[in-house]
Amino acid sequence: MDSSSSAADPQLQRFLEAETEKQRFQQLVHQLTELCWEKCMDKPGPKMDSRAEACFVNCVDRFIDTSKFILSRLEQTQKPSAVFPESFSE
């Protein structure tokens, strides 16, 4: 039983990681939708006017840019100790 459970663990781990990523993506889409809807939609109607459409496009672009910037900064803050290890040994 140990061999079958240890063989299933990597599969289970990959499945859980994939499901976690799906959940994160869904949360991001929900957050983006809510933010841009509140910002750009004055009054819902049968058609979206060009101003609201341009606002949605800009809102999504800024949201993506901000997300990329934050991820980049987080990656940079995790790297400094590995970037200059020799300066600490002197």
PDB file of N, CA, C and O in Angstrom:
ATOM      1  N   MET A   1       0.823  -1.202   0.000  1.00  0.00           N
ATOM      2  CA  MET A   1       0.000   0.000   0.000  1.00  0.00           C
ATOM      3  C   MET A   1       0.859   1.254   0.000  1.00  0.00           C
ATOM      4  O   MET A   1       0.463   2.276  -0.562  1.00  0.00           O
ATOM      5  N   ASP A   2       2.019   1.190   0.618  1.00  0.00           N
ATOM      6  CA  ASP A   2       2.896   2.350   0.642  1.00  0.00           C
ATOM      7  C   ASP A   2       3.361   2.744  -0.749  1.00  0.00           C
ATOM      8  O   ASP A   2       3.445   3.932  -1.058  1.00  0.00           O
ATOM      9  N   SER A   3       3.668   1.755  -1.602  1.00  0.00           N
ATOM     10  CA  SER A   3       4.157   2.068  -2.939  1.00  0.00           C
ATOM     11  C   SER A   3       3.081   2.721  -3.792  1.00  0.00           C
ATOM     12  O   SER A   3       3.385   3.624  -4.570  1.00  0.00           O
ATOM     13  N   SER A   4       1.830   2.289  -3.667  1.00  0.00           N
ATOM     14  CA  SER A   4       0.756   2.892  -4.453  1.00  0.00           C
ATOM     15  C   SER A   4       0.420   4.291  -3.952  1.00  0.00           C
ATOM     16  O   SER A   4       0.124   5.180  -4.751  1.00  0.00           O
ATOM     17  N   SER A   5       0.464   4.497  -2.632  1.00  0.00           N
ATOM     18  CA  SER A   5       0.164   5.836  -2.111  1.00  0.00           C
ATOM     19  C   SER A   5       1.291   6.805  -2.416  1.00  0.00           C
ATOM     20  O   SER A   5       1.030   7.982  -2.665  1.00  0.00           O
ATOM     21  N   SER A   6       2.542   6.343  -2.404  1.00  0.00           N
ATOM     22  CA  SER A   6       3.646   7.237  -2.728  1.00  0.00           C
ATOM     23  C   SER A   6       3.656   7.564  -4.213  1.00  0.00           C
ATOM     24  O   SER A   6       4.097   8.647  -4.597  1.00  0.00           O
ATOM     25  N   ALA A   7       3.173   6.640  -5.070  1.00  0.00           N
ATOM     26  CA  ALA A   7       3.082   6.911  -6.503  1.00  0.00           C
ATOM     27  C   ALA A   7       1.950   7.895  -6.794  1.00  0.00           C
ATOM     28  O   ALA A   7       2.037   8.674  -7.743  1.00  0.00           O
ATOM     29  N   ALA A   8       0.904   7.863  -5.995  1.00  0.00           N
ATOM     30  CA  ALA A   8      -0.228   8.758  -6.203  1.00  0.00           C
ATOM     31  C   ALA A   8       0.058  10.165  -5.688  1.00  0.00           C
ATOM     32  O   ALA A   8      -0.539  11.126  -6.172  1.00  0.00           O
ATOM     33  N   ASP A   9       0.939  10.303  -4.739  1.00  0.00           N
ATOM     34  CA  ASP A   9       1.211  11.608  -4.150  1.00  0.00           C
ATOM     35  C   ASP A   9       1.674  12.656  -5.162  1.00  0.00           C
ATOM     36  O   ASP A   9       1.156  13.772  -5.126  1.00  0.00           O
ATOM     37  N   PRO A  10       2.618  12.365  -6.065  1.00  0.00           N
ATOM     38  CA  PRO A  10       2.995  13.384  -7.054  1.00  0.00           C
ATOM     39  C   PRO A  10       1.830  13.777  -7.956  1.00  0.00           C
ATOM     40  O   PRO A  10       1.673  14.947  -8.303  1.00  0.00           O
ATOM     41  N   GLN A  11       1.020  12.799  -8.331  1.00  0.00           N
ATOM     42  CA  GLN A  11      -0.156  13.107  -9.152  1.00  0.00           C
ATOM     43  C   GLN A  11      -1.129  13.993  -8.380  1.00  0.00           C
ATOM     44  O   GLN A  11      -1.654  14.972  -8.911  1.00  0.00           O
ATOM     45  N   LEU A  12      -1.355  13.641  -7.146  1.00  0.00           N
ATOM     46  CA  LEU A  12      -2.251  14.429  -6.306  1.00  0.00           C
ATOM     47  C   LEU A  12      -1.714  15.841  -6.125  1.00  0.00           C
ATOM     48  O   LEU A  12      -2.470  16.812  -6.168  1.00  0.00           O
ATOM     49  N   GLN A  13      -0.415  15.949  -5.924  1.00  0.00           N
ATOM     50  CA  GLN A  13       0.216  17.261  -5.739  1.00  0.00           C
ATOM     51  C   GLN A  13       0.045  18.120  -6.997  1.00  0.00           C
ATOM     52  O   GLN A  13      -0.288  19.301  -6.905  1.00  0.00           O
ATOM     53  N   ARG A  14       0.272  17.524  -8.166  1.00  0.00           N
ATOM     54  CA  ARG A  14       0.104  18.278  -9.420  1.00  0.00           C
ATOM     55  C   ARG A  14      -1.346  18.694  -9.606  1.00  0.00           C
ATOM     56  O   ARG A  14      -1.624  19.810 -10.044  1.00  0.00           O
ATOM     57  N   PHE A  15      -2.270  17.801  -9.275  1.00  0.00           N
ATOM     58  CA  PHE A  15      -3.692  18.117  -9.385  1.00  0.00           C
ATOM     59  C   PHE A  15      -4.054  19.287  -8.477  1.00  0.00           C
ATOM     60  O   PHE A  15      -4.733  20.224  -8.897  1.00  0.00           O
ATOM     61  N   LEU A  16      -3.594  19.224  -7.231  1.00  0.00           N
ATOM     62  CA  LEU A  16      -3.892  20.300  -6.279  1.00  0.00           C
ATOM     63  C   LEU A  16      -3.283  21.625  -6.718  1.00  0.00           C
ATOM     64  O   LEU A  16      -3.911  22.674  -6.574  1.00  0.00           O
ATOM     65  N   GLU A  17      -2.074  21.587  -7.246  1.00  0.00           N
ATOM     66  CA  GLU A  17      -1.443  22.812  -7.742  1.00  0.00           C
ATOM     67  C   GLU A  17      -2.233  23.398  -8.911  1.00  0.00           C
ATOM     68  O   GLU A  17      -2.434  24.610  -8.982  1.00  0.00           O
ATOM     69  N   ALA A  18      -2.680  22.536  -9.827  1.00  0.00           N
ATOM     70  CA  ALA A  18      -3.475  22.998 -10.969  1.00  0.00           C
ATOM     71  C   ALA A  18      -4.797  23.603 -10.507  1.00  0.00           C
ATOM     72  O   ALA A  18      -5.218  24.641 -11.017  1.00  0.00           O
ATOM     73  N   GLU A  19      -5.446  22.962  -9.550  1.00  0.00           N
ATOM     74  CA  GLU A  19      -6.712  23.483  -9.035  1.00  0.00           C
ATOM     75  C   GLU A  19      -6.513  24.815  -8.306  1.00  0.00           C
ATOM     76  O   GLU A  19      -7.345  25.717  -8.404  1.00  0.00           O
ATOM     77  N   THR A  20      -5.414  24.924  -7.585  1.00  0.00           N
ATOM     78  CA  THR A  20      -5.106  26.178  -6.887  1.00  0.00           C
ATOM     79  C   THR A  20      -4.887  27.300  -7.897  1.00  0.00           C
ATOM     80  O   THR A  20      -5.362  28.418  -7.695  1.00  0.00           O
ATOM     81  N   GLU A  21      -4.172  27.009  -8.980  1.00  0.00           N
ATOM     82  CA  GLU A  21      -3.957  28.008 -10.025  1.00  0.00           C
ATOM     83  C   GLU A  21      -5.269  28.422 -10.679  1.00  0.00           C
ATOM     84  O   GLU A  21      -5.484  29.601 -10.959  1.00  0.00           O
ATOM     85  N   LYS A  22      -6.146  27.447 -10.922  1.00  0.00           N
ATOM     86  CA  LYS A  22      -7.461  27.776 -11.483  1.00  0.00           C
ATOM     87  C   LYS A  22      -8.230  28.705 -10.554  1.00  0.00           C
ATOM     88  O   LYS A  22      -8.849  29.672 -10.999  1.00  0.00           O
ATOM     89  N   GLN A  23      -8.185  28.404  -9.263  1.00  0.00           N
ATOM     90  CA  GLN A  23      -8.890  29.230  -8.290  1.00  0.00           C
ATOM     91  C   GLN A  23      -8.320  30.644  -8.260  1.00  0.00           C
ATOM     92  O   GLN A  23      -9.074  31.616  -8.216  1.00  0.00           O
ATOM     93  N   ARG A  24      -7.007  30.765  -8.284  1.00  0.00           N
ATOM     94  CA  ARG A  24      -6.379  32.093  -8.305  1.00  0.00           C
ATOM     95  C   ARG A  24      -6.801  32.873  -9.537  1.00  0.00           C
ATOM     96  O   ARG A  24      -7.113  34.060  -9.452  1.00  0.00           O
ATOM     97  N   PHE A  25      -6.808  32.199 -10.692  1.00  0.00           N
ATOM     98  CA  PHE A  25      -7.205  32.854 -11.929  1.00  0.00           C
ATOM     99  C   PHE A  25      -8.648  33.320 -11.856  1.00  0.00           C
ATOM    100  O   PHE A  25      -8.960  34.440 -12.259  1.00  0.00           O
ATOM    101  N   GLN A  26      -9.533  32.471 -11.344  1.00  0.00           N
ATOM    102  CA  GLN A  26     -10.939  32.848 -11.218  1.00  0.00           C
ATOM    103  C   GLN A  26     -11.116  34.031 -10.271  1.00  0.00           C
ATOM    104  O   GLN A  26     -11.940  34.909 -10.525  1.00  0.00           O
ATOM    105  N   GLN A  27     -10.356  34.060  -9.190  1.00  0.00           N
ATOM    106  CA  GLN A  27     -10.422  35.192  -8.260  1.00  0.00           C
ATOM    107  C   GLN A  27      -9.937  36.466  -8.937  1.00  0.00           C
ATOM    108  O   GLN A  27     -10.517  37.534  -8.740  1.00  0.00           O
ATOM    109  N   LEU A  28      -8.887  36.360  -9.725  1.00  0.00           N
ATOM    110  CA  LEU A  28      -8.351  37.515 -10.434  1.00  0.00           C
ATOM    111  C   LEU A  28      -9.370  38.059 -11.429  1.00  0.00           C
ATOM    112  O   LEU A  28      -9.576  39.270 -11.513  1.00  0.00           O
ATOM    113  N   VAL A  29     -10.006  37.166 -12.180  1.00  0.00           N
ATOM    114  CA  VAL A  29     -11.027  37.582 -13.147  1.00  0.00           C
ATOM    115  C   VAL A  29     -12.199  38.245 -12.423  1.00  0.00           C
ATOM    116  O   VAL A  29     -12.709  39.269 -12.878  1.00  0.00           O
ATOM    117  N   HIS A  30     -12.624  37.668 -11.304  1.00  0.00           N
ATOM    118  CA  HIS A  30     -13.719  38.253 -10.535  1.00  0.00           C
ATOM    119  C   HIS A  30     -13.347  39.653 -10.031  1.00  0.00           C
ATOM    120  O   HIS A  30     -14.138  40.591 -10.128  1.00  0.00           O
ATOM    121  N   GLN A  31     -12.150  39.772  -9.500  1.00  0.00           N
ATOM    122  CA  GLN A  31     -11.689  41.066  -8.993  1.00  0.00           C
ATOM    123  C   GLN A  31     -11.619  42.093 -10.120  1.00  0.00           C
ATOM    124  O   GLN A  31     -12.046  43.234  -9.950  1.00  0.00           O
ATOM    125  N   LEU A  32     -11.085  41.691 -11.261  1.00  0.00           N
ATOM    126  CA  LEU A  32     -10.988  42.579 -12.415  1.00  0.00           C
ATOM    127  C   LEU A  32     -12.365  43.008 -12.898  1.00  0.00           C
ATOM    128  O   LEU A  32     -12.592  44.185 -13.179  1.00  0.00           O
ATOM    129  N   THR A  33     -13.271  42.065 -12.991  1.00  0.00           N
ATOM    130  CA  THR A  33     -14.625  42.366 -13.446  1.00  0.00           C
ATOM    131  C   THR A  33     -15.315  43.354 -12.507  1.00  0.00           C
ATOM    132  O   THR A  33     -15.924  44.327 -12.952  1.00  0.00           O
ATOM    133  N   GLU A  34     -15.212  43.096 -11.219  1.00  0.00           N
ATOM    134  CA  GLU A  34     -15.855  43.970 -10.235  1.00  0.00           C
ATOM    135  C   GLU A  34     -15.266  45.382 -10.275  1.00  0.00           C
ATOM    136  O   GLU A  34     -16.002  46.369 -10.288  1.00  0.00           O
ATOM    137  N   LEU A  35     -13.955  45.465 -10.295  1.00  0.00           N
ATOM    138  CA  LEU A  35     -13.280  46.758 -10.305  1.00  0.00           C
ATOM    139  C   LEU A  35     -13.650  47.576 -11.543  1.00  0.00           C
ATOM    140  O   LEU A  35     -14.045  48.737 -11.439  1.00  0.00           O
ATOM    141  N   CYS A  36     -13.517  46.957 -12.703  1.00  0.00           N
ATOM    142  CA  CYS A  36     -13.781  47.692 -13.944  1.00  0.00           C
ATOM    143  C   CYS A  36     -15.264  48.010 -14.129  1.00  0.00           C
ATOM    144  O   CYS A  36     -15.611  49.052 -14.685  1.00  0.00           O
ATOM    145  N   TRP A  37     -16.137  47.118 -13.668  1.00  0.00           N
ATOM    146  CA  TRP A  37     -17.576  47.385 -13.771  1.00  0.00           C
ATOM    147  C   TRP A  37     -17.936  48.627 -12.955  1.00  0.00           C
ATOM    148  O   TRP A  37     -18.633  49.519 -13.438  1.00  0.00           O
ATOM    149  N   GLU A  38     -17.452  48.670 -11.715  1.00  0.00           N
ATOM    150  CA  GLU A  38     -17.753  49.816 -10.848  1.00  0.00           C
ATOM    151  C   GLU A  38     -17.178  51.110 -11.413  1.00  0.00           C
ATOM    152  O   GLU A  38     -17.790  52.172 -11.294  1.00  0.00           O
ATOM    153  N   LYS A  39     -16.029  51.020 -12.016  1.00  0.00           N
ATOM    154  CA  LYS A  39     -15.356  52.209 -12.532  1.00  0.00           C
ATOM    155  C   LYS A  39     -15.970  52.707 -13.839  1.00  0.00           C
ATOM    156  O   LYS A  39     -16.065  53.916 -14.054  1.00  0.00           O
ATOM    157  N   CYS A  40     -16.383  51.800 -14.706  1.00  0.00           N
ATOM    158  CA  CYS A  40     -16.731  52.179 -16.078  1.00  0.00           C
ATOM    159  C   CYS A  40     -18.225  52.178 -16.414  1.00  0.00           C
ATOM    160  O   CYS A  40     -18.635  52.821 -17.380  1.00  0.00           O
ATOM    161  N   MET A  41     -19.023  51.483 -15.651  1.00  0.00           N
ATOM    162  CA  MET A  41     -20.424  51.337 -16.015  1.00  0.00           C
ATOM    163  C   MET A  41     -21.290  52.305 -15.219  1.00  0.00           C
ATOM    164  O   MET A  41     -21.559  52.082 -14.039  1.00  0.00           O
ATOM    165  N   ASP A  42     -21.720  53.373 -15.865  1.00  0.00           N
ATOM    166  CA  ASP A  42     -22.582  54.356 -15.202  1.00  0.00           C
ATOM    167  C   ASP A  42     -23.979  53.789 -14.995  1.00  0.00           C
ATOM    168  O   ASP A  42     -24.467  53.690 -13.870  1.00  0.00           O
ATOM    169  N   LYS A  43     -24.602  53.426 -16.090  1.00  0.00           N
ATOM    170  CA  LYS A  43     -25.945  52.844 -16.032  1.00  0.00           C
ATOM    171  C   LYS A  43     -26.051  51.752 -17.095  1.00  0.00           C
ATOM    172  O   LYS A  43     -25.868  52.008 -18.285  1.00  0.00           O
ATOM    173  N   PRO A  44     -26.346  50.548 -16.654  1.00  0.00           N
ATOM    174  CA  PRO A  44     -26.469  49.440 -17.612  1.00  0.00           C
ATOM    175  C   PRO A  44     -27.616  49.684 -18.583  1.00  0.00           C
ATOM    176  O   PRO A  44     -28.678  50.179 -18.206  1.00  0.00           O
ATOM    177  N   GLY A  45     -27.381  49.331 -19.822  1.00  0.00           N
ATOM    178  CA  GLY A  45     -28.411  49.474 -20.843  1.00  0.00           C
ATOM    179  C   GLY A  45     -28.293  48.359 -21.851  1.00  0.00           C
ATOM    180  O   GLY A  45     -27.499  47.436 -21.676  1.00  0.00           O
ATOM    181  N   PRO A  46     -29.083  48.440 -22.913  1.00  0.00           N
ATOM    182  CA  PRO A  46     -29.046  47.366 -23.913  1.00  0.00           C
ATOM    183  C   PRO A  46     -27.745  47.344 -24.721  1.00  0.00           C
ATOM    184  O   PRO A  46     -27.370  46.307 -25.268  1.00  0.00           O
ATOM    185  N   LYS A  47     -27.062  48.484 -24.796  1.00  0.00           N
ATOM    186  CA  LYS A  47     -25.800  48.564 -25.540  1.00  0.00           C
ATOM    187  C   LYS A  47     -24.769  49.310 -24.710  1.00  0.00           C
ATOM    188  O   LYS A  47     -25.108  50.162 -23.889  1.00  0.00           O
ATOM    189  N   MET A  48     -23.513  48.976 -24.937  1.00  0.00           N
ATOM    190  CA  MET A  48     -22.425  49.677 -24.258  1.00  0.00           C
ATOM    191  C   MET A  48     -21.960  50.815 -25.163  1.00  0.00           C
ATOM    192  O   MET A  48     -21.684  50.594 -26.342  1.00  0.00           O
ATOM    193  N   ASP A  49     -21.873  52.020 -24.625  1.00  0.00           N
ATOM    194  CA  ASP A  49     -21.416  53.133 -25.443  1.00  0.00           C
ATOM    195  C   ASP A  49     -19.886  53.089 -25.602  1.00  0.00           C
ATOM    196  O   ASP A  49     -19.201  52.356 -24.889  1.00  0.00           O
ATOM    197  N   SER A  50     -19.382  53.862 -26.519  1.00  0.00           N
ATOM    198  CA  SER A  50     -17.951  53.821 -26.840  1.00  0.00           C
ATOM    199  C   SER A  50     -17.089  54.292 -25.666  1.00  0.00           C
ATOM    200  O   SER A  50     -15.967  53.816 -25.492  1.00  0.00           O
ATOM    201  N   ARG A  51     -17.606  55.220 -24.864  1.00  0.00           N
ATOM    202  CA  ARG A  51     -16.846  55.693 -23.707  1.00  0.00           C
ATOM    203  C   ARG A  51     -16.667  54.576 -22.683  1.00  0.00           C
ATOM    204  O   ARG A  51     -15.575  54.390 -22.147  1.00  0.00           O
ATOM    205  N   ALA A  52     -17.736  53.837 -22.414  1.00  0.00           N
ATOM    206  CA  ALA A  52     -17.653  52.730 -21.464  1.00  0.00           C
ATOM    207  C   ALA A  52     -16.747  51.624 -22.007  1.00  0.00           C
ATOM    208  O   ALA A  52     -15.976  51.030 -21.252  1.00  0.00           O
ATOM    209  N   GLU A  53     -16.832  51.348 -23.291  1.00  0.00           N
ATOM    210  CA  GLU A  53     -15.979  50.325 -23.891  1.00  0.00           C
ATOM    211  C   GLU A  53     -14.505  50.706 -23.779  1.00  0.00           C
ATOM    212  O   GLU A  53     -13.671  49.874 -23.421  1.00  0.00           O
ATOM    213  N   ALA A  54     -14.183  51.967 -24.086  1.00  0.00           N
ATOM    214  CA  ALA A  54     -12.799  52.436 -23.971  1.00  0.00           C
ATOM    215  C   ALA A  54     -12.334  52.377 -22.515  1.00  0.00           C
ATOM    216  O   ALA A  54     -11.181  52.044 -22.242  1.00  0.00           O
ATOM    217  N   CYS A  55     -13.224  52.698 -21.591  1.00  0.00           N
ATOM    218  CA  CYS A  55     -12.902  52.642 -20.169  1.00  0.00           C
ATOM    219  C   CYS A  55     -12.582  51.210 -19.744  1.00  0.00           C
ATOM    220  O   CYS A  55     -11.616  50.978 -19.016  1.00  0.00           O
ATOM    221  N   PHE A  56     -13.388  50.253 -20.195  1.00  0.00           N
ATOM    222  CA  PHE A  56     -13.137  48.843 -19.864  1.00  0.00           C
ATOM    223  C   PHE A  56     -11.790  48.376 -20.399  1.00  0.00           C
ATOM    224  O   PHE A  56     -11.032  47.706 -19.696  1.00  0.00           O
ATOM    225  N   VAL A  57     -11.497  48.729 -21.639  1.00  0.00           N
ATOM    226  CA  VAL A  57     -10.217  48.335 -22.241  1.00  0.00           C
ATOM    227  C   VAL A  57      -9.058  48.918 -21.441  1.00  0.00           C
ATOM    228  O   VAL A  57      -8.100  48.213 -21.121  1.00  0.00           O
ATOM    229  N   ASN A  58      -9.147  50.200 -21.121  1.00  0.00           N
ATOM    230  CA  ASN A  58      -8.093  50.855 -20.346  1.00  0.00           C
ATOM    231  C   ASN A  58      -7.981  50.258 -18.948  1.00  0.00           C
ATOM    232  O   ASN A  58      -6.873  50.051 -18.451  1.00  0.00           O
ATOM    233  N   CYS A  59      -9.099  49.984 -18.319  1.00  0.00           N
ATOM    234  CA  CYS A  59      -9.107  49.413 -16.973  1.00  0.00           C
ATOM    235  C   CYS A  59      -8.434  48.045 -16.961  1.00  0.00           C
ATOM    236  O   CYS A  59      -7.617  47.763 -16.084  1.00  0.00           O
ATOM    237  N   VAL A  60      -8.767  47.206 -17.916  1.00  0.00           N
ATOM    238  CA  VAL A  60      -8.165  45.871 -17.997  1.00  0.00           C
ATOM    239  C   VAL A  60      -6.663  45.988 -18.252  1.00  0.00           C
ATOM    240  O   VAL A  60      -5.869  45.288 -17.623  1.00  0.00           O
ATOM    241  N   ASP A  61      -6.272  46.869 -19.170  1.00  0.00           N
ATOM    242  CA  ASP A  61      -4.846  47.061 -19.459  1.00  0.00           C
ATOM    243  C   ASP A  61      -4.085  47.514 -18.220  1.00  0.00           C
ATOM    244  O   ASP A  61      -3.005  46.996 -17.935  1.00  0.00           O
ATOM    245  N   ARG A  62      -4.635  48.476 -17.478  1.00  0.00           N
ATOM    246  CA  ARG A  62      -3.953  48.967 -16.269  1.00  0.00           C
ATOM    247  C   ARG A  62      -3.900  47.896 -15.187  1.00  0.00           C
ATOM    248  O   ARG A  62      -2.911  47.791 -14.461  1.00  0.00           O
ATOM    249  N   PHE A  63      -4.955  47.104 -15.078  1.00  0.00           N
ATOM    250  CA  PHE A  63      -4.986  46.029 -14.097  1.00  0.00           C
ATOM    251  C   PHE A  63      -3.891  45.005 -14.402  1.00  0.00           C
ATOM    252  O   PHE A  63      -3.183  44.557 -13.501  1.00  0.00           O
ATOM    253  N   ILE A  64      -3.759  44.642 -15.672  1.00  0.00           N
ATOM    254  CA  ILE A  64      -2.721  43.690 -16.079  1.00  0.00           C
ATOM    255  C   ILE A  64      -1.334  44.284 -15.847  1.00  0.00           C
ATOM    256  O   ILE A  64      -0.448  43.603 -15.331  1.00  0.00           O
ATOM    257  N   ASP A  65      -1.142  45.546 -16.225  1.00  0.00           N
ATOM    258  CA  ASP A  65       0.151  46.198 -16.002  1.00  0.00           C
ATOM    259  C   ASP A  65       0.512  46.222 -14.521  1.00  0.00           C
ATOM    260  O   ASP A  65       1.651  45.945 -14.146  1.00  0.00           O
ATOM    261  N   THR A  66      -0.456  46.551 -13.696  1.00  0.00           N
ATOM    262  CA  THR A  66      -0.221  46.610 -12.251  1.00  0.00           C
ATOM    263  C   THR A  66       0.111  45.227 -11.694  1.00  0.00           C
ATOM    264  O   THR A  66       1.012  45.087 -10.867  1.00  0.00           O
ATOM    265  N   SER A  67      -0.607  44.223 -12.142  1.00  0.00           N
ATOM    266  CA  SER A  67      -0.335  42.860 -11.682  1.00  0.00           C
ATOM    267  C   SER A  67       1.070  42.420 -12.070  1.00  0.00           C
ATOM    268  O   SER A  67       1.776  41.822 -11.258  1.00  0.00           O
ATOM    269  N   LYS A  68       1.483  42.709 -13.302  1.00  0.00           N
ATOM    270  CA  LYS A  68       2.832  42.368 -13.751  1.00  0.00           C
ATOM    271  C   LYS A  68       3.881  43.103 -12.922  1.00  0.00           C
ATOM    272  O   LYS A  68       4.892  42.516 -12.538  1.00  0.00           O
ATOM    273  N   PHE A  69       3.645  44.383 -12.647  1.00  0.00           N
ATOM    274  CA  PHE A  69       4.588  45.175 -11.864  1.00  0.00           C
ATOM    275  C   PHE A  69       4.740  44.604 -10.457  1.00  0.00           C
ATOM    276  O   PHE A  69       5.854  44.466  -9.951  1.00  0.00           O
ATOM    277  N   ILE A  70       3.625  44.277  -9.838  1.00  0.00           N
ATOM    278  CA  ILE A  70       3.665  43.728  -8.474  1.00  0.00           C
ATOM    279  C   ILE A  70       4.408  42.398  -8.459  1.00  0.00           C
ATOM    280  O   ILE A  70       5.232  42.165  -7.575  1.00  0.00           O
ATOM    281  N   LEU A  71       4.132  41.526  -9.416  1.00  0.00           N
ATOM    282  CA  LEU A  71       4.841  40.246  -9.483  1.00  0.00           C
ATOM    283  C   LEU A  71       6.336  40.454  -9.686  1.00  0.00           C
ATOM    284  O   LEU A  71       7.153  39.766  -9.075  1.00  0.00           O
ATOM    285  N   SER A  72       6.683  41.386 -10.529  1.00  0.00           N
ATOM    286  CA  SER A  72       8.094  41.681 -10.775  1.00  0.00           C
ATOM    287  C   SER A  72       8.778  42.178  -9.509  1.00  0.00           C
ATOM    288  O   SER A  72       9.887  41.750  -9.191  1.00  0.00           O
ATOM    289  N   ARG A  73       8.127  43.068  -8.796  1.00  0.00           N
ATOM    290  CA  ARG A  73       8.697  43.588  -7.546  1.00  0.00           C
ATOM    291  C   ARG A  73       8.831  42.492  -6.495  1.00  0.00           C
ATOM    292  O   ARG A  73       9.827  42.447  -5.772  1.00  0.00           O
ATOM    293  N   LEU A  74       7.852  41.622  -6.404  1.00  0.00           N
ATOM    294  CA  LEU A  74       7.937  40.515  -5.452  1.00  0.00           C
ATOM    295  C   LEU A  74       9.101  39.591  -5.789  1.00  0.00           C
ATOM    296  O   LEU A  74       9.810  39.125  -4.897  1.00  0.00           O
ATOM    297  N   GLU A  75       9.296  39.331  -7.076  1.00  0.00           N
ATOM    298  CA  GLU A  75      10.423  38.497  -7.486  1.00  0.00           C
ATOM    299  C   GLU A  75      11.747  39.178  -7.140  1.00  0.00           C
ATOM    300  O   GLU A  75      12.689  38.516  -6.705  1.00  0.00           O
ATOM    301  N   GLN A  76      11.821  40.481  -7.330  1.00  0.00           N
ATOM    302  CA  GLN A  76      13.050  41.221  -7.013  1.00  0.00           C
ATOM    303  C   GLN A  76      13.340  41.216  -5.520  1.00  0.00           C
ATOM    304  O   GLN A  76      14.501  41.131  -5.122  1.00  0.00           O
ATOM    305  N   THR A  77      12.323  41.303  -4.699  1.00  0.00           N
ATOM    306  CA  THR A  77      12.549  41.325  -3.255  1.00  0.00           C
ATOM    307  C   THR A  77      12.987  39.971  -2.730  1.00  0.00           C
ATOM    308  O   THR A  77      13.577  39.884  -1.653  1.00  0.00           O
ATOM    309  N   GLN A  78      12.707  38.918  -3.477  1.00  0.00           N
ATOM    310  CA  GLN A  78      13.120  37.583  -3.058  1.00  0.00           C
ATOM    311  C   GLN A  78      14.534  37.249  -3.513  1.00  0.00           C
ATOM    312  O   GLN A  78      15.111  36.276  -3.028  1.00  0.00           O
ATOM    313  N   LYS A  79      15.107  38.018  -4.423  1.00  0.00           N
ATOM    314  CA  LYS A  79      16.411  37.718  -4.987  1.00  0.00           C
ATOM    315  C   LYS A  79      17.609  38.399  -4.330  1.00  0.00           C
ATOM    316  O   LYS A  79      18.708  37.863  -4.473  1.00  0.00           O
ATOM    317  N   PRO A  80      17.508  39.513  -3.634  1.00  0.00           N
ATOM    318  CA  PRO A  80      18.700  40.245  -3.196  1.00  0.00           C
ATOM    319  C   PRO A  80      19.723  39.414  -2.423  1.00  0.00           C
ATOM    320  O   PRO A  80      20.922  39.613  -2.620  1.00  0.00           O
ATOM    321  N   SER A  81      19.315  38.517  -1.575  1.00  0.00           N
ATOM    322  CA  SER A  81      20.273  37.732  -0.808  1.00  0.00           C
ATOM    323  C   SER A  81      21.088  36.814  -1.710  1.00  0.00           C
ATOM    324  O   SER A  81      22.229  36.488  -1.384  1.00  0.00           O
ATOM    325  N   ALA A  82      20.526  36.395  -2.833  1.00  0.00           N
ATOM    326  CA  ALA A  82      21.252  35.526  -3.752  1.00  0.00           C
ATOM    327  C   ALA A  82      22.103  36.321  -4.738  1.00  0.00           C
ATOM    328  O   ALA A  82      23.025  35.766  -5.337  1.00  0.00           O
ATOM    329  N   VAL A  83      21.813  37.603  -4.918  1.00  0.00           N
ATOM    330  CA  VAL A  83      22.517  38.410  -5.903  1.00  0.00           C
ATOM    331  C   VAL A  83      23.901  38.819  -5.414  1.00  0.00           C
ATOM    332  O   VAL A  83      24.848  38.800  -6.201  1.00  0.00           O
ATOM    333  N   PHE A  84      24.052  39.186  -4.152  1.00  0.00           N
ATOM    334  CA  PHE A  84      25.316  39.690  -3.631  1.00  0.00           C
ATOM    335  C   PHE A  84      25.853  38.852  -2.467  1.00  0.00           C
ATOM    336  O   PHE A  84      26.174  39.421  -1.424  1.00  0.00           O
ATOM    337  N   PRO A  85      25.963  37.550  -2.597  1.00  0.00           N
ATOM    338  CA  PRO A  85      26.424  36.755  -1.452  1.00  0.00           C
ATOM    339  C   PRO A  85      27.881  37.010  -1.094  1.00  0.00           C
ATOM    340  O   PRO A  85      28.255  36.893   0.073  1.00  0.00           O
ATOM    341  N   GLU A  86      28.718  37.359  -2.084  1.00  0.00           N
ATOM    342  CA  GLU A  86      30.129  37.555  -1.785  1.00  0.00           C
ATOM    343  C   GLU A  86      30.395  38.837  -1.010  1.00  0.00           C
ATOM    344  O   GLU A  86      31.392  38.913  -0.292  1.00  0.00           O
ATOM    345  N   SER A  87      29.545  39.840  -1.128  1.00  0.00           N
ATOM    346  CA  SER A  87      29.773  41.094  -0.407  1.00  0.00           C
ATOM    347  C   SER A  87      29.572  40.931   1.106  1.00  0.00           C
ATOM    348  O   SER A  87      30.121  41.703   1.892  1.00  0.00           O
ATOM    349  N   PHE A  88      28.800  39.944   1.505  1.00  0.00           N
ATOM    350  CA  PHE A  88      28.572  39.720   2.924  1.00  0.00           C
ATOM    351  C   PHE A  88      29.689  38.906   3.570  1.00  0.00           C
ATOM    352  O   PHE A  88      29.832  38.923   4.792  1.00  0.00           O
ATOM    353  N   SER A  89      30.473  38.202   2.781  1.00  0.00           N
ATOM    354  CA  SER A  89      31.521  37.356   3.333  1.00  0.00           C
ATOM    355  C   SER A  89      32.810  38.134   3.587  1.00  0.00           C
ATOM    356  O   SER A  89      33.699  37.624   4.269  1.00  0.00           O
ATOM    357  N   GLU A  90      32.939  39.339   3.067  1.00  0.00           N
ATOM    358  CA  GLU A  90      34.165  40.121   3.233  1.00  0.00           C
ATOM    359  C   GLU A  90      34.271  40.789   4.569  1.00  0.00           C
ATOM    360  O   GLU A  90      35.255  41.478   4.838  1.00  0.00           O
TER     361      GLU A  90
END
